[in-house]
Amino acid sequence: MKGKMKNHSDYIPFARPSIGTREEEAAISVLRSGWLTTGKVAAEFEREFAAFVKTKYALAVSSATAGLHLSLAALTIGENSLVLTTPYTFTASAEAVEYTGARPLFVDVEKDSYNLDPLQAETALARHKKQVGCILPVHVGGLPCDMPALCALAGRYAVPVVEDAAHAFPVECKNKYIGTYGTLGVFSFYASKTITCGEGGMVVTDNKNLAKQINILRLHGIDRDVWDRYTDRADKRAWFYRIVAKGYKYNLPDILAAIGRVQLGRAREFLKRRSEIAELYRQGLMDCDFLTLPLTHKSHAWHLFIIKLHTDKLTINRDEFTVKLHENGIGVSVHFIPLHIMPYFKKRYGFKPSDFPVALDNYLHSISLPVYPDLMNDQVKRVIETIKKIGYSHYKTHGAS
């Protein structure tokens, strides 16, 4: 029936976490320990993550959104400040800015990628240099932003950099992990991310004072960890604590950290498989002149594999193409709906769709394909064949398949 998906028992979902028996055993171990909230397992996760990305400090938090908020708060970004970032991102990047009372200063993305354009960023900084308190780049899909250029720019204008590296773990570029170029970096462990514990995130930094401040802010502004208070047998007043700041409830519990630790140990395995899938897509779709493949980079997390349709060569638009993929049992998504056309931001700041034309054009023509480690080669082949079938059956000049 037209408009309805065919009966596919082998439907390929867009995303699926890769969870095995080791993750299950780690979670059960915490359940049986009698300590479920933030404790020694979360602390071990932090130590292991810091060692992995080669930073001095790593602080586990309840989400990457929380991590972005804490990072900006620790930098004392507040009212009357602007945070330079991209509209081509999930709302978390901008809403964390608004949590502080600051305002996002959107800059369009590069013409050949989905990342913040350093040249336009420099123009915006020159125009608003007295107001900009921070640069917040987003590594869309796992493709690294031009961090040397952005960090050099930040240095010239004496502003810190907070990297939204939610898509970019584990990407090492020039012997330095993406997420560690800036003053602070924030990673995501959401269910669909490159490693997951269901919900969660990590903030990394080499700055001792910022790490100390975030440690306090992430749990109600209390100056003493709950694990320390409840396990210090020598302290007769172990119950005592002080509120030293206006804090938040952003801690990561041990039961989630336990899953995260196992996933961390599998991160390179996952990256290898996603890279293999990305190469299969590239080889299978490279001759399709009705689409553009994503940029390659020697360091790419491949959290997303985004194709861009040339709808001028097709009789259907991007939305219709995604519907047909769904009808053929292929789960896909779109990354991202630019924030400047979202009702909230549009109304609040008076944006017009044409304000960021590259971001808008990317949105109108892009489709994200499945690229998770448990995706099988025959499933990748089916995705490729389905894209070709749809594309060539709706090709304006009826080109050869």
C-alpha positions in Angstrom: 0.0 0.0 0.0 1.3 3.4 -1.0 2.8 5.4 1.9 3.3 2.4 4.2 6.4 0.4 4.8 6.6 -3.1 3.3 6.7 -5.9 5.7 10.5 -6.2 6.5 11.3 -8.6 9.3 14.9 -7.7 8.7 14.4 -3.9 9.0 17.7 -2.1 9.4 17.5 0.4 12.2 19.3 3.7 11.9 21.2 3.2 15.2 21.7 0.4 17.6 24.0 0.2 20.7 26.6 -2.6 20.7 26.1 -4.2 24.1 27.5 -7.6 25.1 27.9 -9.8 28.1 30.8 -7.8 29.5 28.6 -4.7 29.8 25.8 -6.9 31.4 28.2 -8.4 33.9 29.6 -4.9 34.8 26.1 -3.6 35.5 25.2 -6.6 37.6 28.4 -6.3 39.6 27.4 -2.7 40.6 23.8 -3.8 41.3 25.2 -6.4 43.7 27.7 -4.1 45.3 25.1 -2.1 47.3 26.4 1.2 45.8 24.5 2.4 42.8 25.2 6.1 42.6 28.4 8.0 41.9 31.3 6.2 43.6 34.5 4.3 43.0 33.4 2.9 39.6 32.7 6.4 38.3 36.0 7.5 39.6 37.8 4.6 37.8 35.9 5.5 34.6 37.2 9.0 34.9 40.8 7.9 35.5 40.7 5.5 32.6 39.1 8.1 30.2 41.7 10.7 31.2 44.5 8.3 30.5 42.9 7.3 27.1 42.7 10.9 25.8 45.8 12.0 27.6 44.4 14.7 29.7 45.0 15.5 33.4 41.4 15.5 34.4 38.2 13.8 33.3 34.9 14.4 35.0 31.9 12.1 34.4 28.5 13.8 34.1 24.9 12.8 33.4 25.0 14.0 29.8 27.0 15.9 27.3 24.5 18.7 27.7 25.3 18.9 31.4 29.0 18.8 30.5 28.6 21.8 28.1 26.7 23.7 30.8 29.2 23.0 33.5 32.1 23.9 31.2 30.6 27.3 30.4 29.6 27.9 34.0 33.1 27.1 35.2 34.4 29.6 32.7 32.0 32.1 34.2 30.2 32.7 30.9 27.1 34.6 31.8 24.7 37.4 30.9 25.8 39.9 28.2 28.2 37.3 26.8 28.1 35.7 23.4 29.3 32.1 22.7 30.4 31.7 19.1 29.0 28.4 17.7 27.2 26.8 14.8 23.5 26.5 14.0 24.2 23.1 12.4 24.0 21.1 15.6 21.7 19.5 18.1 19.9 21.9 20.4 22.1 21.0 23.4 25.1 23.0 22.0 23.0 26.2 22.1 20.7 25.5 25.0 23.7 25.0 27.3 24.7 28.5 26.3 21.3 29.8 27.3 21.4 28.1 30.6 24.2 30.4 31.6 22.3 33.5 30.5 24.6 34.0 27.5 23.5 34.1 23.9 24.6 31.9 21.0 26.4 33.7 18.2 25.8 31.5 15.2 28.3 31.3 12.4 27.6 29.4 9.2 29.4 26.1 8.3 32.0 25.4 5.7 30.8 24.8 2.1 32.4 21.4 1.9 31.7 20.1 5.4 29.2 20.4 8.2 31.6 22.1 10.6 32.0 25.7 11.8 33.7 27.9 9.2 36.9 29.4 10.7 36.9 32.4 8.3 33.4 33.4 9.2 34.2 32.8 12.8 37.0 35.3 12.5 34.7 37.9 10.9 32.2 37.4 13.8 34.9 37.7 16.4 36.1 40.9 14.9 32.6 42.3 14.9 31.7 41.2 18.5 35.2 40.9 20.1 34.2 42.6 23.3 31.2 40.4 23.9 32.4 36.9 22.8 33.3 34.9 25.9 34.0 31.5 24.2 34.2 29.6 21.0 32.2 26.3 20.9 32.9 24.2 17.8 31.0 21.0 17.1 32.7 18.1 15.3 29.6 17.1 13.3 29.4 13.4 12.5 32.9 12.7 13.8 34.7 14.8 11.2 37.2 17.1 13.1 36.8 20.8 12.9 39.9 22.8 11.9 41.0 23.0 15.5 44.5 24.5 14.8 42.8 27.4 13.0 40.1 27.8 15.6 42.5 27.6 18.5 44.8 30.1 16.9 41.8 32.4 16.4 40.8 32.0 20.0 44.4 32.8 21.1 44.4 36.1 19.1 41.1 37.1 20.7 42.0 35.7 24.1 38.9 33.6 24.5 38.6 30.0 25.6 37.5 27.1 23.5 34.9 24.5 24.6 34.8 21.6 22.2 31.5 19.8 21.6 33.0 16.4 20.9 29.8 14.4 21.3 30.4 12.8 17.9 34.1 12.6 17.9 35.4 9.9 20.1 38.0 8.4 19.7 39.6 10.7 17.1 43.3 11.4 17.4 44.7 14.1 15.1 48.4 15.1 15.1 49.0 13.1 18.3 46.2 14.9 20.1 42.7 13.7 20.7 39.8 15.8 19.4 38.1 17.1 22.5 41.5 18.0 24.0 42.5 20.9 21.8 40.4 23.4 23.6 40.3 24.6 27.2 37.6 22.1 27.8 36.2 19.2 25.8 32.8 17.4 26.2 32.0 13.9 25.1 28.6 12.1 24.9 27.7 8.5 26.0 24.1 8.7 24.8 22.6 5.5 23.5 23.5 6.2 19.8 27.0 7.5 20.4 30.3 5.9 19.5 30.5 4.5 23.0 27.5 4.4 25.3 26.3 3.8 28.8 22.7 4.8 27.9 23.0 8.3 29.2 26.1 10.2 30.3 29.0 12.4 29.3 32.6 13.3 30.1 34.3 16.7 30.5 38.1 16.8 30.0 40.6 19.5 30.7 44.2 20.1 31.8 43.2 23.0 33.9 43.2 22.1 37.6 41.0 25.0 38.7 38.3 24.4 36.1 38.3 20.7 37.0 37.9 21.5 40.7 35.0 23.9 39.9 33.2 21.4 37.7 33.6 18.7 40.3 31.8 21.0 42.8 29.1 22.3 40.4 28.1 18.8 39.1 26.7 17.8 42.5 24.7 20.6 44.1 27.8 22.8 44.8 28.9 20.4 47.6 32.6 20.6 48.5 32.9 16.9 49.3 32.1 13.8 47.2 29.3 11.6 48.6 31.5 8.5 48.1 34.2 10.1 50.4 31.6 11.1 53.0 30.1 7.7 53.3 33.2 5.6 53.1 35.6 7.6 55.4 35.5 5.4 58.5 38.1 7.6 60.3 36.0 10.7 60.2 33.5 10.9 63.0 31.7 13.7 61.2 31.7 12.0 57.8 28.1 13.2 57.3 29.3 16.9 57.3 29.5 18.8 54.0 29.3 22.5 52.8 27.5 24.1 50.0 30.0 26.4 48.4 28.3 27.3 45.1 25.0 27.2 43.2 25.4 23.7 41.8 23.4 21.2 39.7 22.4 17.5 39.7 24.7 16.4 36.9 26.6 13.4 38.4 27.0 10.0 36.6 26.1 7.0 38.8 28.2 3.9 39.1 25.8 1.6 37.4 26.2 3.7 34.1 29.9 4.2 34.6 30.4 0.5 34.8 28.9 0.1 31.3 31.0 3.0 30.1 34.2 1.5 31.3 33.6 -1.7 29.3 32.6 0.4 26.2 35.8 2.5 26.6 37.8 -0.7 26.3 36.0 -1.4 23.1 36.3 2.1 21.6 39.0 1.3 19.1 37.3 -1.9 18.0 34.1 0.1 17.4 36.0 2.7 15.5 37.7 0.1 13.2 34.3 -1.4 12.4 32.6 2.0 11.7 35.5 2.9 9.4 35.1 -0.3 7.5 31.4 0.4 7.0 32.2 3.9 5.9 34.6 2.6 3.3 32.0 0.1 2.1 29.6 3.0 1.6 32.2 5.0 -0.2 33.1 2.2 -2.6 29.4 1.3 -3.2 28.1 4.8 -3.8 31.1 6.6 -5.4 29.6 6.3 -8.9 26.2 7.8 -8.0 26.2 11.3 -9.5 23.0 12.2 -7.7 24.7 12.4 -4.4 27.9 13.7 -2.7 29.8 11.5 -0.2 31.0 12.9 3.1 34.6 14.3 3.4 37.2 11.7 4.3 39.8 12.5 7.0 42.6 10.3 8.3 41.1 10.8 11.7 37.3 10.5 11.5 35.1 8.9 14.2 32.4 8.1 11.6 29.6 8.6 14.1 27.5 9.6 11.1 27.8 8.9 7.4 26.0 11.8 5.8 25.2 11.8 2.1 24.1 14.9 0.3 21.5 14.5 -2.5 21.7 16.5 -5.7 17.9 17.0 -5.9 18.3 18.9 -9.1 19.0 15.6 -10.8 16.1 13.8 -9.1 12.3 13.9 -9.4 12.0 13.6 -5.6 13.3 15.7 -2.8 15.2 14.7 0.3 12.1 14.1 2.4 10.6 11.8 -0.3 13.8 10.0 -0.6 13.9 9.2 3.1 10.3 8.0 3.0 11.2 5.6 0.2 14.2 4.3 2.2 11.9 3.7 5.2 9.4 1.9 2.9 12.2 -0.4 1.8 13.2 -1.3 5.4 16.1 1.1 5.8 16.2 3.3 8.9 17.8 6.7 8.3 17.9 10.1 9.9 18.7 13.8 9.2 21.5 15.7 10.9 20.7 18.4 11.6 17.7 20.6 11.4 19.6 23.9 11.8 18.7 25.7 15.0 18.1 29.1 13.3 14.9 27.6 11.7 13.7 26.0 14.9 10.6 27.9 16.2 12.2 28.7 19.6 15.4 30.2 18.2 13.7 31.8 15.3 11.2 33.6 17.5 13.8 34.5 20.2 16.4 36.0 17.9 14.5 36.9 14.8 16.4 34.6 12.5 15.5 34.1 8.8 16.2 30.8 7.0 18.5 32.6 4.6 20.7 33.9 7.5 22.9 30.7 7.3 22.5 29.5 3.7 25.1 26.7 3.8 23.6 25.2 6.9 20.1 25.4 5.4 21.3 23.9 2.1 23.0 21.0 3.9 19.8 20.3 5.9 17.5 20.3 2.8 19.7 17.7 1.0 21.3 15.5 3.6 20.6 12.0 4.8 22.4 10.1 7.6 22.9 6.4 6.9 23.2 3.5 9.5 26.9 3.1 10.6 27.0 1.3 13.9 29.4 -1.6 14.7 26.8 -4.4 14.7 25.7 -3.5 11.1 26.6 -6.5 8.9 28.2 -6.3 5.5 25.1 -7.7 3.8 23.0 -5.0 5.4 25.4 -2.3 4.2 25.1 -3.8 0.7 21.3 -3.6 1.0 21.4 0.0 2.0 23.7 0.8 -1.0 21.5 -1.1 -3.4 18.4 0.5 -2.1 19.8 4.0 -2.4 20.9 3.3 -6.0 17.5 1.8 -6.9 15.6 4.8 -5.5 18.0 7.3 -7.0 18.1 5.9 -10.5 14.4 5.2 -10.6 13.8 8.9 -9.9 16.6 10.2 -12.1 15.5 13.2 -14.2 17.4 12.2 -17.3 16.9 8.4 -16.7 20.6 7.8 -16.4 22.0 4.3 -16.5 22.2 2.3 -13.3 
